[in-house]
């Protein structure tokens, strides 16, 4: 029996294009023109997956997702949101209403198919009790366990911020809730040992201002988002560096970092923007990284 996908999209052209791509792979696709119709279709059609745009008439993708996740009979249906490249708030709001994954627009057909297949494969393994929910990612020093869905979301969210703040490295250090005085970093760029050490030193200087204890290099755990073969290793030291605290519910949960190999790469406006992005993203980072 083919998997059923509900595609919620107010653009007929975009909807038909995605429908054709998915149906070529053997999926049973139903279309809905807005969130209200999408919610009704979800309740009656009970799809295996919902793929939805965000900005739509009558009911947007956020409200539809919130309603789906609030209903005990539909809350386990995965919801994938189509977000515009560079729209950080799309991802943050989507996480807040329970979205399970994201795809940035415009997207290639191969990306859509690959993401859908991965979600269904994980669901199938989970039903059989064969899915190891938390993956151990390759680390510089130590290990981080994170589900594949959260890993994709974290990569997308950090990458989006990295596009807005032009930098060589975009990093996220979260103060650990289980290991006292530990920092975990996810890097968008493969780093050589020298550049990694340089970045770690700079981040520790910033982190020790925020943390009551004394952080050391042994407490910093680095996970790379990209595979080693995807990008050449960055071997230079960082001449420009920005780090802002991540604050949610009145507590500091970590540090958001950008670094650049060029001198004076960041302007005062960049600092203000990164700080605002950090405030907006703190809750999402806290939810993803734990």
NUKERO-785638 format. One record per residue (C-alpha): residue number from 1; chain; x, y, z. Coordinates in nm, 2 decimals, decimal comma. Example, Ala and Ser with C-alpha at 12.3 -4.5 7.8 and 13.67 -1.06 7.14 Angstrom:
! NUKERO-785638
<rec><n>1</n><chain>A</chain><u>1,23</u><v>-0,45</v><w>0,78</w></rec>
<rec><n>2</n><chain>A</chain><u>1,37</u><v>-0,11</v><w>0,71</w></rec>
//
This chain:
! NUKERO-785638
<rec><n>1</n><chain>A</chain><u>0,00</u><v>0,00</v><w>0,00</w></rec>
<rec><n>2</n><chain>A</chain><u>0,15</u><v>0,34</v><w>-0,10</w></rec>
<rec><n>3</n><chain>A</chain><u>0,21</u><v>0,60</v><w>0,16</w></rec>
<rec><n>4</n><chain>A</chain><u>-0,05</u><v>0,89</v><w>0,17</w></rec>
<rec><n>5</n><chain>A</chain><u>0,08</u><v>1,24</v><w>0,17</w></rec>
<rec><n>6</n><chain>A</chain><u>-0,13</u><v>1,55</v><w>0,22</w></rec>
<rec><n>7</n><chain>A</chain><u>0,02</u><v>1,85</v><w>0,04</w></rec>
<rec><n>8</n><chain>A</chain><u>-0,11</u><v>2,19</v><w>0,17</w></rec>
<rec><n>9</n><chain>A</chain><u>-0,02</u><v>2,47</v><w>-0,07</w></rec>
<rec><n>10</n><chain>A</chain><u>-0,22</u><v>2,77</v><w>-0,19</w></rec>
<rec><n>11</n><chain>A</chain><u>-0,02</u><v>2,81</v><w>-0,52</w></rec>
<rec><n>12</n><chain>A</chain><u>-0,18</u><v>2,57</v><w>-0,77</w></rec>
<rec><n>13</n><chain>A</chain><u>0,14</u><v>2,57</v><w>-0,98</w></rec>
<rec><n>14</n><chain>A</chain><u>0,36</u><v>2,48</v><w>-0,69</w></rec>
<rec><n>15</n><chain>A</chain><u>0,11</u><v>2,22</v><w>-0,56</w></rec>
<rec><n>16</n><chain>A</chain><u>0,08</u><v>2,05</v><w>-0,89</w></rec>
<rec><n>17</n><chain>A</chain><u>0,46</u><v>2,05</v><w>-0,94</w></rec>
<rec><n>18</n><chain>A</chain><u>0,52</u><v>1,88</v><w>-0,60</w></rec>
<rec><n>19</n><chain>A</chain><u>0,23</u><v>1,64</v><w>-0,65</w></rec>
<rec><n>20</n><chain>A</chain><u>0,38</u><v>1,52</v><w>-0,98</w></rec>
<rec><n>21</n><chain>A</chain><u>0,72</u><v>1,47</v><w>-0,82</w></rec>
<rec><n>22</n><chain>A</chain><u>0,58</u><v>1,27</v><w>-0,53</w></rec>
<rec><n>23</n><chain>A</chain><u>0,34</u><v>1,07</v><w>-0,74</w></rec>
<rec><n>24</n><chain>A</chain><u>0,63</u><v>0,96</v><w>-0,97</w></rec>
<rec><n>25</n><chain>A</chain><u>0,78</u><v>0,80</v><w>-0,67</w></rec>
<rec><n>26</n><chain>A</chain><u>0,46</u><v>0,61</v><w>-0,60</w></rec>
<rec><n>27</n><chain>A</chain><u>0,31</u><v>0,82</v><w>-0,33</w></rec>
<rec><n>28</n><chain>A</chain><u>-0,07</u><v>0,88</v><w>-0,30</w></rec>
<rec><n>29</n><chain>A</chain><u>-0,09</u><v>1,26</v><w>-0,29</w></rec>
<rec><n>30</n><chain>A</chain><u>-0,39</u><v>1,47</v><w>-0,19</w></rec>
<rec><n>31</n><chain>A</chain><u>-0,39</u><v>1,85</v><w>-0,22</w></rec>
<rec><n>32</n><chain>A</chain><u>-0,54</u><v>2,12</v><w>0,00</w></rec>
<rec><n>33</n><chain>A</chain><u>-0,54</u><v>2,49</v><w>-0,09</w></rec>
<rec><n>34</n><chain>A</chain><u>-0,51</u><v>2,63</v><w>0,27</w></rec>
<rec><n>35</n><chain>A</chain><u>-0,47</u><v>2,54</v><w>0,63</w></rec>
<rec><n>36</n><chain>A</chain><u>-0,83</u><v>2,51</v><w>0,71</w></rec>
<rec><n>37</n><chain>A</chain><u>-0,89</u><v>2,26</v><w>0,43</w></rec>
<rec><n>38</n><chain>A</chain><u>-0,56</u><v>2,09</v><w>0,52</w></rec>
<rec><n>39</n><chain>A</chain><u>-0,68</u><v>2,04</v><w>0,88</w></rec>
<rec><n>40</n><chain>A</chain><u>-1,01</u><v>1,90</v><w>0,76</w></rec>
<rec><n>41</n><chain>A</chain><u>-0,83</u><v>1,66</v><w>0,52</w></rec>
<rec><n>42</n><chain>A</chain><u>-0,60</u><v>1,55</v><w>0,80</w></rec>
<rec><n>43</n><chain>A</chain><u>-0,89</u><v>1,47</v><w>1,03</w></rec>
<rec><n>44</n><chain>A</chain><u>-1,07</u><v>1,27</v><w>0,76</w></rec>
<rec><n>45</n><chain>A</chain><u>-0,80</u><v>1,15</v><w>0,52</w></rec>
<rec><n>46</n><chain>A</chain><u>-0,55</u><v>1,06</v><w>0,80</w></rec>
<rec><n>47</n><chain>A</chain><u>-0,24</u><v>1,09</v><w>0,58</w></rec>
<rec><n>48</n><chain>A</chain><u>0,09</u><v>0,93</v><w>0,67</w></rec>
<rec><n>49</n><chain>A</chain><u>0,26</u><v>1,27</v><w>0,63</w></rec>
<rec><n>50</n><chain>A</chain><u>0,16</u><v>1,64</v><w>0,59</w></rec>
<rec><n>51</n><chain>A</chain><u>0,38</u><v>1,88</v><w>0,39</w></rec>
<rec><n>52</n><chain>A</chain><u>0,26</u><v>2,23</v><w>0,42</w></rec>
<rec><n>53</n><chain>A</chain><u>0,34</u><v>2,59</v><w>0,31</w></rec>
<rec><n>54</n><chain>A</chain><u>0,33</u><v>2,85</v><w>0,59</w></rec>
<rec><n>55</n><chain>A</chain><u>0,17</u><v>3,16</v><w>0,44</w></rec>
<rec><n>56</n><chain>A</chain><u>-0,19</u><v>3,07</v><w>0,32</w></rec>
<rec><n>57</n><chain>A</chain><u>-0,54</u><v>3,22</v><w>0,33</w></rec>
<rec><n>58</n><chain>A</chain><u>-0,80</u><v>3,12</v><w>0,60</w></rec>
<rec><n>59</n><chain>A</chain><u>-0,55</u><v>2,94</v><w>0,82</w></rec>
<rec><n>60</n><chain>A</chain><u>-0,17</u><v>2,95</v><w>0,79</w></rec>
<rec><n>61</n><chain>A</chain><u>0,06</u><v>2,65</v><w>0,83</w></rec>
<rec><n>62</n><chain>A</chain><u>0,15</u><v>2,74</v><w>1,19</w></rec>
<rec><n>63</n><chain>A</chain><u>-0,21</u><v>2,72</v><w>1,31</w></rec>
<rec><n>64</n><chain>A</chain><u>-0,28</u><v>2,41</v><w>1,11</w></rec>
<rec><n>65</n><chain>A</chain><u>0,02</u><v>2,23</v><w>1,26</w></rec>
<rec><n>66</n><chain>A</chain><u>-0,07</u><v>2,34</v><w>1,61</w></rec>
<rec><n>67</n><chain>A</chain><u>-0,42</u><v>2,20</v><w>1,57</w></rec>
<rec><n>68</n><chain>A</chain><u>-0,29</u><v>1,87</v><w>1,42</w></rec>
<rec><n>69</n><chain>A</chain><u>-0,05</u><v>1,83</v><w>1,71</w></rec>
<rec><n>70</n><chain>A</chain><u>-0,31</u><v>1,92</v><w>1,97</w></rec>
<rec><n>71</n><chain>A</chain><u>-0,54</u><v>1,64</v><w>1,86</w></rec>
<rec><n>72</n><chain>A</chain><u>-0,46</u><v>1,30</v><w>2,01</w></rec>
<rec><n>73</n><chain>A</chain><u>-0,58</u><v>1,12</v><w>1,70</w></rec>
<rec><n>74</n><chain>A</chain><u>-0,35</u><v>1,31</v><w>1,46</w></rec>
<rec><n>75</n><chain>A</chain><u>-0,06</u><v>1,44</v><w>1,67</w></rec>
<rec><n>76</n><chain>A</chain><u>0,17</u><v>1,15</v><w>1,56</w></rec>
<rec><n>77</n><chain>A</chain><u>0,14</u><v>1,24</v><w>1,19</w></rec>
<rec><n>78</n><chain>A</chain><u>0,47</u><v>1,41</v><w>1,09</w></rec>
<rec><n>79</n><chain>A</chain><u>0,43</u><v>1,77</v><w>0,97</w></rec>
<rec><n>80</n><chain>A</chain><u>0,70</u><v>1,91</v><w>0,73</w></rec>
<rec><n>81</n><chain>A</chain><u>0,69</u><v>2,29</v><w>0,68</w></rec>
<rec><n>82</n><chain>A</chain><u>0,81</u><v>2,46</v><w>0,36</w></rec>
<rec><n>83</n><chain>A</chain><u>1,01</u><v>2,77</v><w>0,47</w></rec>
<rec><n>84</n><chain>A</chain><u>1,17</u><v>3,05</v><w>0,27</w></rec>
<rec><n>85</n><chain>A</chain><u>1,55</u><v>3,04</v><w>0,27</w></rec>
<rec><n>86</n><chain>A</chain><u>1,68</u><v>3,29</v><w>0,52</w></rec>
<rec><n>87</n><chain>A</chain><u>1,36</u><v>3,31</v><w>0,73</w></rec>
<rec><n>88</n><chain>A</chain><u>1,49</u><v>3,23</v><w>1,08</w></rec>
<rec><n>89</n><chain>A</chain><u>1,15</u><v>3,30</v><w>1,24</w></rec>
<rec><n>90</n><chain>A</chain><u>0,98</u><v>3,05</v><w>1,02</w></rec>
<rec><n>91</n><chain>A</chain><u>1,18</u><v>2,77</v><w>1,18</w></rec>
<rec><n>92</n><chain>A</chain><u>1,15</u><v>2,91</v><w>1,53</w></rec>
<rec><n>93</n><chain>A</chain><u>0,77</u><v>2,95</v><w>1,51</w></rec>
<rec><n>94</n><chain>A</chain><u>0,75</u><v>2,61</v><w>1,34</w></rec>
<rec><n>95</n><chain>A</chain><u>0,93</u><v>2,44</v><w>1,63</w></rec>
<rec><n>96</n><chain>A</chain><u>0,69</u><v>2,62</v><w>1,87</w></rec>
<rec><n>97</n><chain>A</chain><u>0,38</u><v>2,46</v><w>1,71</w></rec>
<rec><n>98</n><chain>A</chain><u>0,54</u><v>2,11</v><w>1,69</w></rec>
<rec><n>99</n><chain>A</chain><u>0,67</u><v>2,09</v><w>1,33</w></rec>
<rec><n>100</n><chain>A</chain><u>0,88</u><v>1,77</v><w>1,28</w></rec>
<rec><n>101</n><chain>A</chain><u>1,10</u><v>1,89</v><w>0,99</w></rec>
<rec><n>102</n><chain>A</chain><u>1,16</u><v>2,17</v><w>0,74</w></rec>
<rec><n>103</n><chain>A</chain><u>1,24</u><v>2,21</v><w>0,37</w></rec>
<rec><n>104</n><chain>A</chain><u>1,36</u><v>2,54</v><w>0,23</w></rec>
<rec><n>105</n><chain>A</chain><u>1,21</u><v>2,69</v><w>-0,08</w></rec>
<rec><n>106</n><chain>A</chain><u>1,28</u><v>2,69</v><w>-0,37</w></rec>
<rec><n>107</n><chain>A</chain><u>1,38</u><v>2,32</v><w>-0,35</w></rec>
<rec><n>108</n><chain>A</chain><u>1,49</u><v>2,06</v><w>-0,60</w></rec>
<rec><n>109</n><chain>A</chain><u>1,27</u><v>1,75</v><w>-0,65</w></rec>
<rec><n>110</n><chain>A</chain><u>1,55</u><v>1,53</v><w>-0,52</w></rec>
<rec><n>111</n><chain>A</chain><u>1,56</u><v>1,72</v><w>-0,19</w></rec>
<rec><n>112</n><chain>A</chain><u>1,18</u><v>1,68</v><w>-0,15</w></rec>
<rec><n>113</n><chain>A</chain><u>1,19</u><v>1,30</v><w>-0,23</w></rec>
<rec><n>114</n><chain>A</chain><u>1,50</u><v>1,24</v><w>-0,01</w></rec>
<rec><n>115</n><chain>A</chain><u>1,35</u><v>1,41</v><w>0,29</w></rec>
<rec><n>116</n><chain>A</chain><u>1,01</u><v>1,24</v><w>0,25</w></rec>
<rec><n>117</n><chain>A</chain><u>1,18</u><v>0,90</v><w>0,21</w></rec>
<rec><n>118</n><chain>A</chain><u>1,40</u><v>0,95</v><w>0,51</w></rec>
<rec><n>119</n><chain>A</chain><u>1,10</u><v>1,04</v><w>0,73</w></rec>
<rec><n>120</n><chain>A</chain><u>0,91</u><v>0,73</v><w>0,62</w></rec>
<rec><n>121</n><chain>A</chain><u>1,22</u><v>0,51</v><w>0,67</w></rec>
<rec><n>122</n><chain>A</chain><u>1,25</u><v>0,63</v><w>1,02</w></rec>
<rec><n>123</n><chain>A</chain><u>0,88</u><v>0,58</v><w>1,10</w></rec>
<rec><n>124</n><chain>A</chain><u>0,91</u><v>0,22</v><w>0,96</w></rec>
<rec><n>125</n><chain>A</chain><u>1,21</u><v>0,14</v><w>1,17</w></rec>
<rec><n>126</n><chain>A</chain><u>1,05</u><v>0,30</v><w>1,48</w></rec>
<rec><n>127</n><chain>A</chain><u>0,74</u><v>0,09</v><w>1,44</w></rec>
<rec><n>128</n><chain>A</chain><u>0,95</u><v>-0,23</v><w>1,43</w></rec>
<rec><n>129</n><chain>A</chain><u>1,15</u><v>-0,12</v><w>1,73</w></rec>
<rec><n>130</n><chain>A</chain><u>1,47</u><v>-0,10</v><w>1,52</w></rec>
<rec><n>131</n><chain>A</chain><u>1,54</u><v>0,27</v><w>1,52</w></rec>
<rec><n>132</n><chain>A</chain><u>1,81</u><v>0,40</v><w>1,75</w></rec>
<rec><n>133</n><chain>A</chain><u>1,64</u><v>0,73</v><w>1,82</w></rec>
<rec><n>134</n><chain>A</chain><u>1,95</u><v>0,92</v><w>1,94</w></rec>
<rec><n>135</n><chain>A</chain><u>2,25</u><v>0,91</v><w>1,70</w></rec>
<rec><n>136</n><chain>A</chain><u>2,60</u><v>0,96</v><w>1,83</w></rec>
<rec><n>137</n><chain>A</chain><u>2,76</u><v>1,22</v><w>1,61</w></rec>
<rec><n>138</n><chain>A</chain><u>3,13</u><v>1,24</v><w>1,53</w></rec>
<rec><n>139</n><chain>A</chain><u>3,29</u><v>1,47</v><w>1,78</w></rec>
<rec><n>140</n><chain>A</chain><u>3,62</u><v>1,66</v><w>1,84</w></rec>
<rec><n>141</n><chain>A</chain><u>3,61</u><v>1,57</v><w>2,20</w></rec>
<rec><n>142</n><chain>A</chain><u>3,32</u><v>1,38</v><w>2,35</w></rec>
<rec><n>143</n><chain>A</chain><u>2,99</u><v>1,28</v><w>2,21</w></rec>
<rec><n>144</n><chain>A</chain><u>2,65</u><v>1,43</v><w>2,15</w></rec>
<rec><n>145</n><chain>A</chain><u>2,33</u><v>1,23</v><w>2,11</w></rec>
<rec><n>146</n><chain>A</chain><u>2,07</u><v>1,39</v><w>1,88</w></rec>
<rec><n>147</n><chain>A</chain><u>1,79</u><v>1,25</v><w>1,67</w></rec>
<rec><n>148</n><chain>A</chain><u>1,82</u><v>1,28</v><w>1,29</w></rec>
<rec><n>149</n><chain>A</chain><u>1,52</u><v>1,51</v><w>1,27</w></rec>
<rec><n>150</n><chain>A</chain><u>1,66</u><v>1,75</v><w>1,53</w></rec>
<rec><n>151</n><chain>A</chain><u>2,00</u><v>1,73</v><w>1,37</w></rec>
<rec><n>152</n><chain>A</chain><u>1,85</u><v>1,85</v><w>1,04</w></rec>
<rec><n>153</n><chain>A</chain><u>1,66</u><v>2,13</v><w>1,20</w></rec>
<rec><n>154</n><chain>A</chain><u>1,97</u><v>2,24</v><w>1,39</w></rec>
<rec><n>155</n><chain>A</chain><u>2,17</u><v>2,24</v><w>1,07</w></rec>
<rec><n>156</n><chain>A</chain><u>1,90</u><v>2,44</v><w>0,89</w></rec>
<rec><n>157</n><chain>A</chain><u>1,86</u><v>2,69</v><w>1,17</w></rec>
<rec><n>158</n><chain>A</chain><u>2,23</u><v>2,75</v><w>1,22</w></rec>
<rec><n>159</n><chain>A</chain><u>2,29</u><v>2,77</v><w>0,84</w></rec>
<rec><n>160</n><chain>A</chain><u>2,01</u><v>3,02</v><w>0,80</w></rec>
<rec><n>161</n><chain>A</chain><u>2,16</u><v>3,25</v><w>1,07</w></rec>
<rec><n>162</n><chain>A</chain><u>2,50</u><v>3,20</v><w>0,91</w></rec>
<rec><n>163</n><chain>A</chain><u>2,37</u><v>3,33</v><w>0,58</w></rec>
<rec><n>164</n><chain>A</chain><u>2,24</u><v>3,64</v><w>0,74</w></rec>
<rec><n>165</n><chain>A</chain><u>2,56</u><v>3,70</v><w>0,94</w></rec>
<rec><n>166</n><chain>A</chain><u>2,83</u><v>3,65</v><w>0,68</w></rec>
<rec><n>167</n><chain>A</chain><u>3,10</u><v>3,44</v><w>0,85</w></rec>
<rec><n>168</n><chain>A</chain><u>3,34</u><v>3,15</v><w>0,80</w></rec>
<rec><n>169</n><chain>A</chain><u>3,21</u><v>2,96</v><w>1,10</w></rec>
<rec><n>170</n><chain>A</chain><u>2,88</u><v>2,95</v><w>1,27</w></rec>
<rec><n>171</n><chain>A</chain><u>2,88</u><v>2,79</v><w>1,61</w></rec>
<rec><n>172</n><chain>A</chain><u>2,64</u><v>2,70</v><w>1,89</w></rec>
<rec><n>173</n><chain>A</chain><u>2,77</u><v>2,63</v><w>2,24</w></rec>
<rec><n>174</n><chain>A</chain><u>2,50</u><v>2,51</v><w>2,48</w></rec>
<rec><n>175</n><chain>A</chain><u>2,57</u><v>2,49</v><w>2,85</w></rec>
<rec><n>176</n><chain>A</chain><u>2,51</u><v>2,13</v><w>2,94</w></rec>
<rec><n>177</n><chain>A</chain><u>2,23</u><v>2,05</v><w>3,19</w></rec>
<rec><n>178</n><chain>A</chain><u>2,38</u><v>1,71</v><w>3,27</w></rec>
<rec><n>179</n><chain>A</chain><u>2,76</u><v>1,76</v><w>3,27</w></rec>
<rec><n>180</n><chain>A</chain><u>2,84</u><v>2,06</v><w>3,48</w></rec>
<rec><n>181</n><chain>A</chain><u>3,05</u><v>2,33</v><w>3,31</w></rec>
<rec><n>182</n><chain>A</chain><u>3,04</u><v>2,17</v><w>2,97</w></rec>
<rec><n>183</n><chain>A</chain><u>2,99</u><v>2,33</v><w>2,63</w></rec>
<rec><n>184</n><chain>A</chain><u>2,87</u><v>2,16</v><w>2,31</w></rec>
<rec><n>185</n><chain>A</chain><u>2,94</u><v>2,31</v><w>1,97</w></rec>
<rec><n>186</n><chain>A</chain><u>2,80</u><v>2,23</v><w>1,63</w></rec>
<rec><n>187</n><chain>A</chain><u>3,02</u><v>2,37</v><w>1,35</w></rec>
<rec><n>188</n><chain>A</chain><u>2,90</u><v>2,43</v><w>1,00</w></rec>
<rec><n>189</n><chain>A</chain><u>3,26</u><v>2,41</v><w>0,87</w></rec>
<rec><n>190</n><chain>A</chain><u>3,52</u><v>2,13</v><w>0,91</w></rec>
<rec><n>191</n><chain>A</chain><u>3,80</u><v>2,27</v><w>1,12</w></rec>
<rec><n>192</n><chain>A</chain><u>4,16</u><v>2,16</v><w>1,13</w></rec>
<rec><n>193</n><chain>A</chain><u>4,30</u><v>2,10</v><w>1,48</w></rec>
<rec><n>194</n><chain>A</chain><u>4,48</u><v>2,44</v><w>1,48</w></rec>
<rec><n>195</n><chain>A</chain><u>4,17</u><v>2,65</v><w>1,39</w></rec>
<rec><n>196</n><chain>A</chain><u>3,96</u><v>2,44</v><w>1,62</w></rec>
<rec><n>197</n><chain>A</chain><u>4,19</u><v>2,51</v><w>1,91</w></rec>
<rec><n>198</n><chain>A</chain><u>4,19</u><v>2,88</v><w>1,82</w></rec>
<rec><n>199</n><chain>A</chain><u>3,81</u><v>2,90</v><w>1,81</w></rec>
<rec><n>200</n><chain>A</chain><u>3,78</u><v>2,70</v><w>2,14</w></rec>
<rec><n>201</n><chain>A</chain><u>4,01</u><v>2,94</v><w>2,32</w></rec>
<rec><n>202</n><chain>A</chain><u>3,81</u><v>3,24</v><w>2,20</w></rec>
<rec><n>203</n><chain>A</chain><u>3,48</u><v>3,08</v><w>2,30</w></rec>
<rec><n>204</n><chain>A</chain><u>3,61</u><v>2,98</v><w>2,64</w></rec>
<rec><n>205</n><chain>A</chain><u>3,71</u><v>3,34</v><w>2,71</w></rec>
<rec><n>206</n><chain>A</chain><u>3,35</u><v>3,44</v><w>2,63</w></rec>
<rec><n>207</n><chain>A</chain><u>3,19</u><v>3,15</v><w>2,81</w></rec>
<rec><n>208</n><chain>A</chain><u>3,37</u><v>3,19</v><w>3,14</w></rec>
<rec><n>209</n><chain>A</chain><u>3,21</u><v>3,53</v><w>3,17</w></rec>
<rec><n>210</n><chain>A</chain><u>2,87</u><v>3,37</v><w>3,17</w></rec>
<rec><n>211</n><chain>A</chain><u>2,94</u><v>3,04</v><w>3,36</w></rec>
<rec><n>212</n><chain>A</chain><u>3,00</u><v>3,03</v><w>3,73</w></rec>
<rec><n>213</n><chain>A</chain><u>3,26</u><v>2,76</v><w>3,70</w></rec>
<rec><n>214</n><chain>A</chain><u>3,59</u><v>2,75</v><w>3,52</w></rec>
<rec><n>215</n><chain>A</chain><u>3,55</u><v>2,60</v><w>3,17</w></rec>
<rec><n>216</n><chain>A</chain><u>3,85</u><v>2,43</v><w>3,01</w></rec>
<rec><n>217</n><chain>A</chain><u>3,92</u><v>2,30</v><w>2,66</w></rec>
<rec><n>218</n><chain>A</chain><u>3,84</u><v>1,95</v><w>2,79</w></rec>
<rec><n>219</n><chain>A</chain><u>3,48</u><v>2,06</v><w>2,85</w></rec>
<rec><n>220</n><chain>A</chain><u>3,42</u><v>2,17</v><w>2,49</w></rec>
<rec><n>221</n><chain>A</chain><u>3,27</u><v>1,91</v><w>2,27</w></rec>
<rec><n>222</n><chain>A</chain><u>3,26</u><v>1,98</v><w>1,89</w></rec>
<rec><n>223</n><chain>A</chain><u>3,03</u><v>1,81</v><w>1,64</w></rec>
<rec><n>224</n><chain>A</chain><u>3,05</u><v>1,90</v><w>1,27</w></rec>
<rec><n>225</n><chain>A</chain><u>2,73</u><v>1,94</v><w>1,07</w></rec>
<rec><n>226</n><chain>A</chain><u>2,89</u><v>1,88</v><w>0,74</w></rec>
<rec><n>227</n><chain>A</chain><u>3,08</u><v>1,57</v><w>0,63</w></rec>
<rec><n>228</n><chain>A</chain><u>3,46</u><v>1,60</v><w>0,60</w></rec>
<rec><n>229</n><chain>A</chain><u>3,45</u><v>1,55</v><w>0,22</w></rec>
<rec><n>230</n><chain>A</chain><u>3,18</u><v>1,82</v><w>0,16</w></rec>
<rec><n>231</n><chain>A</chain><u>3,40</u><v>2,12</v><w>0,24</w></rec>
<rec><n>232</n><chain>A</chain><u>3,78</u><v>2,16</v><w>0,27</w></rec>
<rec><n>233</n><chain>A</chain><u>3,91</u><v>2,20</v><w>0,63</w></rec>
<rec><n>234</n><chain>A</chain><u>3,95</u><v>2,55</v><w>0,75</w></rec>
<rec><n>235</n><chain>A</chain><u>4,31</u><v>2,58</v><w>0,88</w></rec>
<rec><n>236</n><chain>A</chain><u>4,34</u><v>2,95</v><w>0,94</w></rec>
<rec><n>237</n><chain>A</chain><u>4,30</u><v>3,13</v><w>1,28</w></rec>
<rec><n>238</n><chain>A</chain><u>4,01</u><v>3,37</v><w>1,34</w></rec>
<rec><n>239</n><chain>A</chain><u>4,08</u><v>3,74</v><w>1,33</w></rec>
<rec><n>240</n><chain>A</chain><u>3,72</u><v>3,85</v><w>1,38</w></rec>
<rec><n>241</n><chain>A</chain><u>3,49</u><v>3,69</v><w>1,65</w></rec>
<rec><n>242</n><chain>A</chain><u>3,15</u><v>3,76</v><w>1,78</w></rec>
<rec><n>243</n><chain>A</chain><u>2,98</u><v>3,58</v><w>2,07</w></rec>
<rec><n>244</n><chain>A</chain><u>2,64</u><v>3,66</v><w>2,23</w></rec>
<rec><n>245</n><chain>A</chain><u>2,45</u><v>3,49</v><w>2,51</w></rec>
<rec><n>246</n><chain>A</chain><u>2,14</u><v>3,27</v><w>2,45</w></rec>
<rec><n>247</n><chain>A</chain><u>1,88</u><v>3,36</v><w>2,71</w></rec>
<rec><n>248</n><chain>A</chain><u>1,55</u><v>3,19</v><w>2,76</w></rec>
<rec><n>249</n><chain>A</chain><u>1,31</u><v>3,22</v><w>3,06</w></rec>
<rec><n>250</n><chain>A</chain><u>1,56</u><v>3,45</v><w>3,23</w></rec>
<rec><n>251</n><chain>A</chain><u>1,85</u><v>3,20</v><w>3,22</w></rec>
<rec><n>252</n><chain>A</chain><u>2,16</u><v>3,18</v><w>3,01</w></rec>
<rec><n>253</n><chain>A</chain><u>2,16</u><v>2,84</v><w>2,82</w></rec>
<rec><n>254</n><chain>A</chain><u>2,47</u><v>2,90</v><w>2,60</w></rec>
<rec><n>255</n><chain>A</chain><u>2,65</u><v>3,10</v><w>2,34</w></rec>
<rec><n>256</n><chain>A</chain><u>2,59</u><v>3,18</v><w>1,98</w></rec>
<rec><n>257</n><chain>A</chain><u>2,91</u><v>3,24</v><w>1,79</w></rec>
<rec><n>258</n><chain>A</chain><u>3,04</u><v>3,36</v><w>1,46</w></rec>
<rec><n>259</n><chain>A</chain><u>3,40</u><v>3,38</v><w>1,35</w></rec>
<rec><n>260</n><chain>A</chain><u>3,58</u><v>3,51</v><w>1,04</w></rec>
<rec><n>261</n><chain>A</chain><u>3,94</u><v>3,47</v><w>0,92</w></rec>
<rec><n>262</n><chain>A</chain><u>3,94</u><v>3,84</v><w>0,80</w></rec>
<rec><n>263</n><chain>A</chain><u>4,02</u><v>4,13</v><w>1,03</w></rec>
<rec><n>264</n><chain>A</chain><u>3,73</u><v>4,37</v><w>1,12</w></rec>
<rec><n>265</n><chain>A</chain><u>3,48</u><v>4,14</v><w>0,94</w></rec>
<rec><n>266</n><chain>A</chain><u>3,19</u><v>4,23</v><w>1,17</w></rec>
<rec><n>267</n><chain>A</chain><u>3,03</u><v>4,58</v><w>1,21</w></rec>
<rec><n>268</n><chain>A</chain><u>2,84</u><v>4,71</v><w>1,51</w></rec>
<rec><n>269</n><chain>A</chain><u>2,51</u><v>4,64</v><w>1,33</w></rec>
<rec><n>270</n><chain>A</chain><u>2,61</u><v>4,27</v><w>1,30</w></rec>
<rec><n>271</n><chain>A</chain><u>2,65</u><v>4,25</v><w>1,67</w></rec>
<rec><n>272</n><chain>A</chain><u>2,30</u><v>4,39</v><w>1,73</w></rec>
<rec><n>273</n><chain>A</chain><u>2,16</u><v>4,16</v><w>1,47</w></rec>
<rec><n>274</n><chain>A</chain><u>2,33</u><v>3,85</v><w>1,61</w></rec>
<rec><n>275</n><chain>A</chain><u>2,21</u><v>3,94</v><w>1,96</w></rec>
<rec><n>276</n><chain>A</chain><u>1,85</u><v>3,97</v><w>1,84</w></rec>
<rec><n>277</n><chain>A</chain><u>1,87</u><v>3,64</v><w>1,65</w></rec>
<rec><n>278</n><chain>A</chain><u>2,01</u><v>3,48</v><w>1,97</w></rec>
<rec><n>279</n><chain>A</chain><u>1,72</u><v>3,61</v><w>2,18</w></rec>
<rec><n>280</n><chain>A</chain><u>1,47</u><v>3,48</v><w>1,92</w></rec>
<rec><n>281</n><chain>A</chain><u>1,64</u><v>3,15</v><w>1,88</w></rec>
<rec><n>282</n><chain>A</chain><u>1,73</u><v>3,06</v><w>2,24</w></rec>
<rec><n>283</n><chain>A</chain><u>1,41</u><v>2,86</v><w>2,31</w></rec>
<rec><n>284</n><chain>A</chain><u>1,44</u><v>2,67</v><w>1,99</w></rec>
<rec><n>285</n><chain>A</chain><u>1,81</u><v>2,59</v><w>2,05</w></rec>
<rec><n>286</n><chain>A</chain><u>1,73</u><v>2,48</v><w>2,41</w></rec>
<rec><n>287</n><chain>A</chain><u>1,46</u><v>2,24</v><w>2,28</w></rec>
<rec><n>288</n><chain>A</chain><u>1,68</u><v>2,10</v><w>2,00</w></rec>
<rec><n>289</n><chain>A</chain><u>2,00</u><v>2,05</v><w>2,19</w></rec>
<rec><n>290</n><chain>A</chain><u>1,88</u><v>1,87</v><w>2,50</w></rec>
//
